Amino acid sequence: MELKKKFPVLSNSQIDKFLLFEKLIKNWNDKVNLISRKDIDFLFERHISYSLAITFFFKFKTSTKILDVGTGGGGRGIPLAIFFPDVQFTLIDRTKKKIKVIDS
């Protein structure tokens, strides 16, 4: 998987979670426009890798609390939450249909 090449510290469990996230986003994208239809096939390259780029420069301490305001469908907060499982992420958005995606 391309994501494992870019982020070799990811465990198999984390990779599985990213694959599940991909499935969720692709399923919901047909109902709620989360990602451009032109970009959906490049979810890992253009969205998840982009979200995880911060991990090369910054490490959150265990139990840190992060607030993702305007999260949309969780495209930034969820990948970071998978990468940093010991950090508490709260994702908020004013669009209810996008929050519905996160809650699923």
C-alpha positions as CSV (number, residue, x, y, z in Angstrom):
1,M,0.0,0.0,0.0
2,E,1.3,3.4,-0.9
3,L,0.4,4.9,2.5
4,K,2.7,2.3,4.2
5,K,5.5,3.4,2.0
6,K,5.2,7.0,2.9
7,F,4.4,6.3,6.6
8,P,6.3,3.1,7.5
9,V,5.6,3.5,11.2
10,L,1.9,2.6,10.6
11,S,0.9,-0.7,12.1
12,N,-1.2,-3.2,10.2
13,S,-4.1,-2.3,12.5
14,Q,-3.8,1.4,11.5
15,I,-3.7,0.4,7.8
16,D,-6.9,-1.6,8.3
17,K,-8.5,1.5,9.8
18,F,-7.4,3.6,6.9
19,L,-8.9,1.1,4.5
20,L,-12.2,1.1,6.5
21,F,-12.1,4.9,6.4
22,E,-11.6,4.8,2.6
23,K,-14.6,2.5,2.3
24,L,-16.7,4.8,4.5
25,I,-15.8,8.0,2.6
26,K,-16.4,6.4,-0.8
27,N,-19.8,5.1,0.3
28,W,-20.9,8.5,1.8
29,N,-19.4,10.5,-1.0
30,D,-22.2,9.3,-3.3
31,K,-24.7,10.8,-0.9
32,V,-22.9,13.8,0.5
33,N,-20.3,15.6,-1.5
34,L,-17.3,15.2,0.8
35,I,-14.5,15.0,-1.9
36,S,-14.5,16.0,-5.5
37,R,-15.7,13.1,-7.6
38,K,-12.5,13.6,-9.7
39,D,-10.4,13.2,-6.5
40,I,-12.1,10.2,-4.8
41,D,-9.9,7.6,-6.5
42,F,-6.9,9.5,-5.1
43,L,-8.1,9.6,-1.5
44,F,-4.8,8.3,0.0
45,E,-2.5,10.4,-2.2
46,R,-4.3,13.7,-2.1
47,H,-6.2,13.7,1.2
48,I,-5.0,11.2,3.8
49,S,-1.2,11.6,3.0
50,Y,-1.8,15.4,3.1
51,S,-3.5,15.1,6.5
52,L,-0.6,13.0,7.8
53,A,2.2,15.3,6.5
54,I,2.2,17.1,9.9
55,T,3.4,13.8,11.5
56,F,6.9,14.3,10.0
57,F,7.3,17.6,11.9
58,F,5.1,17.3,15.0
59,K,4.4,14.7,17.5
60,F,1.4,15.1,19.9
61,K,1.9,14.1,23.5
62,T,-0.2,11.3,24.9
63,S,-3.6,12.6,26.2
64,T,-3.3,15.8,24.2
65,K,-6.7,17.2,23.2
66,I,-7.2,18.4,19.7
67,L,-10.2,20.3,18.3
68,D,-10.8,20.0,14.5
69,V,-13.2,22.9,13.7
70,G,-14.9,22.7,10.3
71,T,-13.9,19.1,10.0
72,G,-16.3,18.4,7.1
73,G,-16.4,14.6,6.7
74,G,-13.4,14.2,9.1
75,G,-10.8,14.2,6.3
76,R,-8.2,15.7,8.5
77,G,-9.2,14.7,12.1
78,I,-9.9,11.0,11.5
79,P,-6.6,10.2,9.8
80,L,-4.7,12.0,12.5
81,A,-6.8,10.2,15.2
82,I,-5.8,6.9,13.6
83,F,-2.1,7.9,13.5
84,F,-2.1,9.2,17.0
85,P,-4.4,6.8,18.9
86,D,-3.4,8.2,22.3
87,V,-4.6,11.7,21.5
88,Q,-8.2,12.8,22.0
89,F,-9.7,14.4,18.8
90,T,-13.0,16.2,18.8
91,L,-14.4,16.9,15.4
92,I,-17.0,19.6,14.8
93,D,-18.8,21.0,11.8
94,R,-21.9,23.0,11.4
95,T,-23.2,20.9,8.5
96,K,-25.3,18.1,10.0
97,K,-25.0,15.8,7.0
98,K,-21.2,15.9,7.3
99,I,-21.3,15.1,11.0
100,K,-23.6,12.2,10.2
101,V,-20.7,10.7,8.2
102,I,-18.3,11.0,11.2
103,D,-20.9,9.4,13.5
104,S,-21.2,6.4,11.2
